[in-house]
Amino acid sequence: MAGWNADTTAGPLAATVTLVDGSNFSISGLAGDMYSDRPHGVFHADTRIISRWRLTINDVTLEPLAARTMEPYRALFIGRPGRVAGHADGPLVVERNREVGTGIVEEITVRNHSREPAVCSVELAMDADFADLFEVKDARIVRIWEQTRRPDGDSLTIEGRWRGVLKRVVIQAPGATVTYEGIGYRTVVPPHGGWSTRVTVSPLLEGASIPAAFHRERSSGSPAEIRRQEWLRKIPTPQIDNVSFARTLLRSHEDIGALQIEDPERPDRTVVAAGAPWFMALFGRDSILSSYMALPLDPTLALDTLRNLADRQGTVVDLLTEEQPGRILHEVRLGVGTGLALGGQSAYYGSIDATPLFVALLGEVSRWGLAADEVAALLPHADRALDWIRDYGDRDGDGFVEYQRLNNQGLLNQGWKDSWDGINFADGRLAEPPIALCEVQGYVYSAYLSRAWMAYDAGELALASELRDSAARLKKQFNEQFWLPERGYYAIALDRDKKPVDACASNMGHCLMSGIIDADKAPQVAERLMSPEMFTGWGVRTLASDMGAYNPASYHNGSVWPHDNALIATGLMRYGFVAEAQRIALALLEAADFTDHRLPELFCGFDRSEFPEPVPYPTSCSPQAWAATTPVQLLRMLLRYDPHVSLNGLWVDPVLPESLGRVHLGNCPLGTDRITIDAKGSEATIEGLSAGMTYHRGVRPPLADLVELADKLDHSS
């Protein structure tokens, strides 16, 4: 996630309701109102098409009673007109049922809990400032659009013009009196009765009508509901004894579906956006890791992510956007305001890890048995990514991939901890670039091995041997230069002087996942990760509490990130630390119980002994892709579920904690098969494997990838 979320100046998202449907989203207060001076609004194509949306009954704003998110894209707000001086509780209750899509549709119902009829003036004031997403996020509106309002019958069109660009939004309200300020109704609500109306908002950008998502009969279902149902039919169907975990997993499935966005140039492809509200866009690192963790649900999501990133792979050197030949982008933004985005253009490439992760994900996709021709079509892009690692990533030829931004507008830190102060020494001093992050070397190691396996599968034994040797050299060099024997853990990075940055950070857990850590050092790493300085009871901190820069309420220096912990737990399990991996998994699942079964982007790193529930981080995104896919990855990790279709093998050896009970997963994708997994404790049964595929009972040996590949290549020779 972009580190500048830590610097969001629009204010905390607490006491707000966020609804998401692909790249469209809305943010409002608990009563359902939206105000332009807050991080509120209806957003489409990175543009705020509604900046003010205020409902009054008899000139009185609503007091919130309840706000319930029914689906990721739909919420119900219940309120009442605020008390007027001298009056007791009034008889009116207002319900607002809102759905977001390409715009919004809102059904407003006024109920009269009185024996007398109630005369009501229902008014909805509205505005559209067409502000860019970043202007809202940074609470800094710099472009003032010349606005025109045109009431026409039961609709109001608001137009904005700025430097020759035209944007429009249409508000339709059948039966309403429409004025320049908004819409209104005069009605009499019968005793113990109700009155309802419906208001629709549709954007018309660049003068061309965009089909409204809500012009349909209710019985046919909205586009958002149709997509949701298609998603749920496509993915595995879980049945889990532990009701809380089952709810968390189902909420995860819902959010992953809601966060999927279409490529405007290729609407047949979908990718997972990074997170709502500020990152509803294609992000290299975020989309890769999210689709990796979602592989057990839908491998084609990872394939589409790779295709979209391949289409935008760097081809030239651009100092402003940090594009380089073979580099995988950091993020893509839409709209006229992209000048406010990183790099000043729609695509920004300042990510050090997206490129090796691209190759590693392609290797994972090939293991899941997707069509060989689809994987082969991406191999040239993987090779270009490896060329980037050699020619640009390893900028000084020392064998490690490091970063230093190419201009003073780009991200200072370009790994996943990309806030300005995210990489520091044990005493709190900031590391100076070029910086070689420990986890990035692990990702490069995975990239080499992934491409080597694909070369082996294709019979390209010489290439496979070359890449295997590159991986082996990197692993040896990494363990020599990043290991801190006097501290018993790995440096988070090497700085510009090749000096180990000696802070104890969670990044080394990703190195366990990639397998780059020497087996004899792994026990000390596991011990340090699970120490009281690192493990809060809710998860592993990003930075140990005995470090100079530690701050439990910071973005990257002591907070707890669910996705970070899922990858750490996966790494611990890979090296055989079962109890430790289980402990992290259960801690995260228990944390989800306090957030309505939806894990947030991050929460503060206060110890569980101090606070009996996770302390929210004020500007945390929710739903967020990494967090949404975390429960899926945790379950895969606990099942020790590892397919390798080209080897005709499926490895499943569960270590499910007793508290989870029985886990039944039907409709699981694997190559051309749909299999069923039934597991409890350490027992599992698999049904639906095609002829030729073998179910292997027993976990694969630690670090099997490099050893097994070497054995196969030696045998082939």
N, C-alpha and C positions, 0 to 999 in steps of 0.2 A: 504494500500500500504506500502511496506517496507520503513521504515524511511531512509534507506540508499540511497534512490533516492535523498534526500537532499544533500548527500555527493558525488554525481556523479562527478567524476573528468574528464570525457571525454569531458566536455564542454557543453555549451548550445545547444539545438536542434533548435534554431532559424535559419532561412535560410536553412532549410533542408526539405526534402520530405520523409515521412515515409509511406510505403505501407505494408499492412498486409493481410495475408491469413492464418487463424488459427495460428499455432505456427511458421509459416514462415514469415519473414519480411525483408524489405530492407530499408536502410537509405542512402540518397545521398544529394549532394548539389543541388542548383536550376538549374544548367545546366545538371544534371543527372550523373555527375562524382562522383566517390567514392575514398577516400584517406585513407590509412591505419593509418595515424597519427591523424585521426579524428574519431568521433563516427559514422563512415560510414560502409557500407558493406551489403552483402547478408547473411542472417542468416537462418540456418536450424538446428533443434534439439539443440538449444543453442550453436551452433558453427558457426563462421564466415567463410563461404565457399568461399566468394569473399571479399578480403580486398582492392583491387585496381581495378578500372574500369574507364579508362581515354580515352576519344575519342578525336582524333585530325583530323583536315582537313588540308592537306598540312602542317603538322607539327605545326599547331596552335590550341590551346585549344579553347573551345567554350565559348562565352560570353552569359549568360542566358538572354533570352527575356521574357519568361513566363514559368510557371510550373503549371499545372492544374491536380488535383487529380480527375480522372473521376469516379472511384469507390474506395473503401478502398484498393483494391489490384491492381489498375491500374492507371497510370499517363501518361500524355503527357508533354514532355519537348520541348521547342522551343528555339533555340539558333542560333548563327552565329559565324563563326570564328572570334576571336578577331582581332582588327585592327592591321595591320602591318604599321610600321613607314613610313610616306610619302604617304600613300594610304587613300583614302576616303572610305565611306561605300562600302563593297563588295557585290556582287550579290547573295551570297550563304546563304541559310537558312536551318538549320538542324532540323528535327523532330525526337524525340526518344519516341516511344510508348512502355512503359515498363509494364509488368505484373509479379507479384510475385506469386509463388505457391511453389511447391517443387523445388526450384531454381528460375530462372527468364527466361523470354523470352523478347527480345528487338528487335523491328523493327526500323531500322535506315533509314531515308529518307533524301536525300540531294536534295534540290530544287534550280534550277538555274534561277534567275530572271534577266537574261541578254539576249541580242540578239546574243551573241556569245557562242559557246560551252565552257564548263569549264572542264579542266583537273584536276582531284582530286585524291589525295592520302588519303584514308580513313583508319586510323589505330586505333585499340583498344588495349591498353596495359592493362594487367590484372595480378593479383596476388591472392594467397589464403594462408593466414597465419594460418588457422584453429584455430584461437584464441577462447578461451572460452568467452561466453557472458560477464562474470564478468571481464575478463581481458580487454575487450574493454570498458565496462562501467567505470572501474576504471582507464582507461588509463595506464595500467600496464601489459604489455605482459611479462609473466614470463616463458612461455614454448616456446622454439624454436623448431619447427618441422623440421626434416631433409626432405628437399624438392627434389622431382624429377619431371622433366617436360618431357612429351613425345608427340611431334607433330606427328600426324598420319593422313595424307590426309587433310581433312577439319576440323579436331578436334584437340584439345589440352587437354591432361589429366595432371592435377597437383596432385601429390601424396604427402602426408605428413606422416611421421612416428615419433612417440614419445613413448618411453618406450613400444615398442611392439604393439602399436595401429596404425592401418593404416586408413587413411581417404583420399578420392579421390573426385575430382570434374572434370567434363568433360565439356568443352566449344565446342560447335558445330557451325560452320559457313560455310554453303555451299558456294562454289565458292571462298573462301578466301585463301590467302596465309598464311599459319600457320607457325610461328616461335616459338622459346622458349620464347620470350617475349610477344607474343600475336598474333593477327590476322591483316591482312591488305588487302586492295583492291586498285587496280588502275583502274579508270574508267573515262569516259568522259560523263558529264551530258549535254544533248542537250539544246539548247536555249529554255528558258521558259518551261523546262521539269524537270523531276525528276529521281532519281535513288534510289533503295531501296534494303535492305538486311535484313536478320533476323539472330539473334544470340541467342542460347539457352544455359543455364547453368543448369546442373543437378548434384546433389551430389550422390556419391557412397560411403556410409559410411561403415566402418568395412569390406571392401572388398566385400560387397554384393550390387548388383544393386538395387537402389530404383526406382520404376517406375516414370518416368518423367511426370510431370503434363501437359506438353505442346505438347506431341507427339499425336496430333489429328488434324482433319480437322477443320478449323475455323467455318464452318457451324454448327458443332456439339456442339460448345461451350466448353469453358475451364472448368475444374473441379471447379474452383472458381466461375465461372458464374453459373454453374449448382447448386452448393450449395446455391448461392445467390437467385436464382429463387425458389428453394425449400423452403428456409426460408421465402421469401416474400409471397409465396402461403399459407404457414402454419399459418401465424400470422394475426391479425386483419388488415383490410383495413381502414385507416382513411380518412375522408373527412372533412376538417376544413375550415371555412370561413377565418380565419386569415392566410394569405399565409405564413407569416414568421414562425409562430408556426408550420404550416404544414411541411415546409421545415426542420425545426429543428427535428420534430418527425420522418420524413422519414430518415433523416441522422442518427438519433439514431438507427432506425431499421437496416440500412445498417451496422453500426459499430458493433452492437451486433452480427449480423450474421458473420461479418468478424473476430471478436474476439473469435469465438467458436473454440475450439480445441478438438481433439479426444484423448481419453485415449489409449496409444499404446497397452496396454494389453486388452482393451475392445473397439475396434474401433466403435462399435455400439452405444457408449455413447459419448455425447458431453458435454463440460462444457465451461463456459466463462472464458477466460484468463484475468488476472488482467489489462494488458494494454501494449501498444507498446510505445517504443521499448524494454524496459528492463525487462518487467514482463509478457512475453508471456508464462505463465505457470499456473498451478492450484494453486491458493492461497485459503486457507480456508476461511478467513474473506471476502476477496474480492469477491470470487466466490459465497459465500452464500448470501451476501448482494446484489450483482448484479442480481443473479437469483431471489431473493425475489422481487426486484423492477421490474423485467421482467415478473412476474407472469401473468399480464394481456395479455401478448403476447403469452407465451408458458410455462405452468406449468411443462411440461415434462423436460424442461431445469433444473428446480430446482430439480426434481426427480433424474435426471442423476448426478447432482452435489452431492446430498446426497449419492447416491450409490458409486460414486468414492471416496468420503471422507470416507465413511463407510468401504470400502475395505482397506483403509490405516489407519484406526483408531488405536491408540496406543495400544500395548499389553504388553510392557515391560518398565522398567525404564532404560533410557539411558541418562547419564549426558551430553554427547556431543551433541546429537540431541535434547535433552529435551523431548524425547518421554516418555510418562507415560500411564499406562493402562486407556483406555477410552478417551484419549485426541485426539482432532481433529487437524490435521497438520496445520502449517502455510503456507508452500509452498513445491512444488515438482520441482526438476530440473533434466534435462537429461544430458547425455554425460560424457565423461571422465574427464571433468574439474569440476565435482561436488565437488571435494575437496576444490574448491575456494568458494563454496556456504556456507550459514549459516549451522553450524553443521557439515560441511565437508562431508556430504553424500547427497543422492538424495532428502531425505525428512527431513524437519526441523519442529519442533513442537512448537517453542516458541511463541505461541499466547495465550493470556488469554481469548479472547472473542470468538474464533472460535467454541469452544465446546458448550457453551450455545446457540450460534446462530444456531448451527446445530439442536438442539432440537426445537428451536423456528421456524426454517424454515420448519421442518417436520410437525409441527402443522399447519403452513400456507398451506402447500401442501395438508394436509388432508381436509382443509376447501374448497379447490378448486375442490374437488370431484374426485381426481384420484382414480384408482382402489384400493379397500380396502386391497386386498392381497399385493399390492405393498407397501402400507404404513405400513401394519403389519410386512412385512419382515424387515423393518428398525427400528421397535420398540426396539428390543434388543440392537441395537446400541445407540438409544436414552437413554435407561436405563443405559448403560455403561457410557455414557457421564454424566448423572446425578450422577453416582457413582464417576466419576472423580471430579465433582464439590464438592462433600462432602469430598472425601479422599485426593485430591491433590490441588484443586482450593482454598478451604478454609483451607489453610495450618496451621493456628493456632486455628481453631475452634471458631472464633469470630462471625461467621455468614456471613462474607463477603468473596468474592473471590478476592484474591490478587496475585500479581506476583513478582518474583525475579528470574532473570536468573540463570541457574544452572552452567554456566561456563562463563569465561570472553570473549568468542568469540561470544556468542549469542546476541540477541537484548537486549539492556538495558531497553527499554520500550516496552511492549508487547501488548498494546492496539492499536487502529487504529492510534493514534498519537505516532508512534514508533520511531521518531527521538530522538537522545540522550538528547535533551533539551526540549522535548515536554511537560513535566509535571513539573510545577513550581508554586511557591507561588506568591501572589500578588506583593511582593516586588522583584520578579525575581529569588529568590533562587530556586535551583533544589530540587525536592522532592526526598527523599531517600527511596529505597525499603526495605521491601515489600510494594507495592503500591496497594491500592484497588480503582479502578476507578469507578466514579459514574455511567457511562453508562453501565459498565459491570454488576453492580448490577441490572440494568434494564433489561439487556439481560437474566440474571439468573431468574429474576421474570417472564419474558416472557416464558422462558423454562419450569418453573414449571407449569404455566397456560396452555401452549400448551400441555404438557404431561398429565395434568389433564383432559383437554377436550378430548383428544384421549382415555384416560381411561374411561371417562364417555360414550363416543360413543360406546365403547366396552362392556359396562355394568360392568366395574370394579369400582364399586362405592367407595369401601374402599380406593383403590389407589387414585382415584380422590379426595376424601376428604383429604387424607394425603398431597397430593401435593398442594391442595388449601390452606391448613393451612400453609404449608411451604412458599407459596407465600405471604400470609397475614402477617406472622411473619417478613419476609424479608422487606416487604413494611413499616411496622411500624418501624423497626429498622433503615432502611435507612433514613426515614424522621426525625428521632430523631437525628441521628449522622452526616448526610451530610448537613442538612439545616443550613444556616448561617442567623439567623433572623436579625442581625444588618446590614447585607449587602443586604438582600432580594434576595438571590440566593443560589444555591447549590454549595458546594465545588466540585472541579473537582476530588478530590480523598481524601483518608486518607493515611498518610505516615506511616513509620515504627513504629512511636510512637503513632499511631492512632489519630494523630493530623490532623484536616481538612486542606487540601491544598487549600487555599482560593482564588486562581486566578479565575477570571470571564472568563469562557471558554464556547465554543459552546457545549461541551459534554452534558450539562444538557438538551439540546434540544432533545437528544436521549432518555433521561429519560421521557420526555413528550410522545414520541412515544410509549414507552413500557407500559406507564400507571402507573409507580411506584410512581409518584409524587402525593402528597395529593392535592385534588381539591382546598383547600383554599390557597395553596401556588402558584398555577399555574399562577394567574394573575401577581404576582411579577416577576416570571420567564419570562413570555411573555414580560412584560415591559422592562426587562433588555436585553433580546435578541434583541429587536427592538430599543434599545437606540442608540444614535449617536456613542457611544463608540464601539458598536458591529455591527450595521448595516451600511454598506458602501454605500448603494444605488444599489449595485450589488449583495449583499448577506450578510449573517452574518459572521463576522470574527471568526476565530478559537480562538482568544484571544482578549479581549477588549483593546482598545487603551490606557486606563489609567492604564494598568498593567505594572509592572517593566520589563518583558521580551518581551514586544510588539515590533514587527518589521514587518511592512507590507510586506517586501520582504523576509520573512522567510518561511520555509516549513509548520510549524505548530503553529507559535506564532504570528498570525495576518493576515494570508492569508485567502482567501475565497475558499472553496471546494464545488463544486456543489452538490456532493452526500450528504455531511454533511447538506447542506441547504435543500435538498429534505426531509431528515429524520426529520429535525427540523420543516419544514412546515407541515409534516404529523403529528407530535406531537402537534403542535399548533392547527391544525384542529381537532384532537381528543378531545382536551379540549374546543373546541368551539370558538377559536380565528380565525374567518374566515377572517377578513380583514388583519390580520397579515400574515396568510398563503398565501393569494392571493398576498400580496405585495412581499413576497419572490419569489413566483412562477413567477410573471411578471418580476421581476428584473433579474432572471436567464435567462428567455427567451429573454429579451432584450440584455443581455450580449452575448448570442449565436449569435446574429446578427453581432457581431464584429469578430467572429471567424468562418465565413463561415458555420454557423448553427451547428457547432460541439463544444460542451462545452469541455474545457480541463480538465485535472485532477484537476488543481487549478489555480487561478490567484492571483496576489498580492492584499493586502488589503487596497490599497489607496482609499480614499473617492471619491465618484462620483463627488462631488463638486470641487475636485482638478483636476481630470482627466476625461474627458467626455467619455472615453471608458476604458474597463478593461485593466489593465497593466499585460502583460503576465509574468508568472513565468518561468525563463530561461530553467529549465530542466523538465518542466511539460510533462507528457506522453499524447499522443494524437494519435490515439483514446485510451481511457481508459474506462474500463468496468463500473465503478461506474458513471462516467460522462455520458457515453452513455445511461445508464438506467435511469438517472435522469429525462429527459423529460417524460418518460413513467410513472414514479412514480408521477410526478407533476400532470399529467393529471388524474391519478387514484385518487389522493388526492382531486383535484378540483371536480371530479365527486362524491366523497364520495362513492366509489364503494367497497363494502364489502360483498363478498359471504361467506356463511357457508352452504355448501351442506348437511352436516349431520343434520342440523336443517331445511333443505328444504327451505332455505331462501336466497334471494339476496336483499341487501340493496343498493339503489342508490338514492342519494339526492343531485343533483349538485348545486354548487355555482360557476359557471363559470363566470369570469369577462366579462363585456360587450365587451371588446376589442377582445375577442377570437371568438365571434359570435357563430355560430352553429357548433357542433361537432357531426359527424356521424361515428360510429365504427361498421363495419360489421365483421363477422367471429370471434367473441370473444369467446375463449374457456371457458367453465364452465361445469365441470363434463363431461358427454357424449354429452352435447349440444354445439351448436354454436349459440350464440345469437347476436342480433343487438341492439346497444344502440344509441339513438338519443337524444341529449340534447342541450339546449340553456338556459343560465341564470340559473334559478332554476327549469326548467321544464325538464322532461325526459320521454321517452317512451322506453319500452323494448319489443323486439319480439324474439320468438324462445325458450322460457322457456318450458321445458317439463312438463307434468302433474305431480302434486305433489310439484313442486317448486313454491314458492310465492315471488312475487316482493313486497318488503316493501318500501313504500314511507315514507321518514323521516329518518334522521340519527339515528343510534343507540345511546343510552344514553352514555355520557362520562363514562369511566371506566366500561363499561357494562360487560367486560369479567369476572372479579372477582365477581361482584355482581350477574350477570346472572347465572354463574356457581354455586355460593352458593345457589341461589334460586332453581335451578334445583336439586341439590343434596339434599337440605332439603325436596323438594317435593317428590323426589324418596324415601327418608327415610320414 
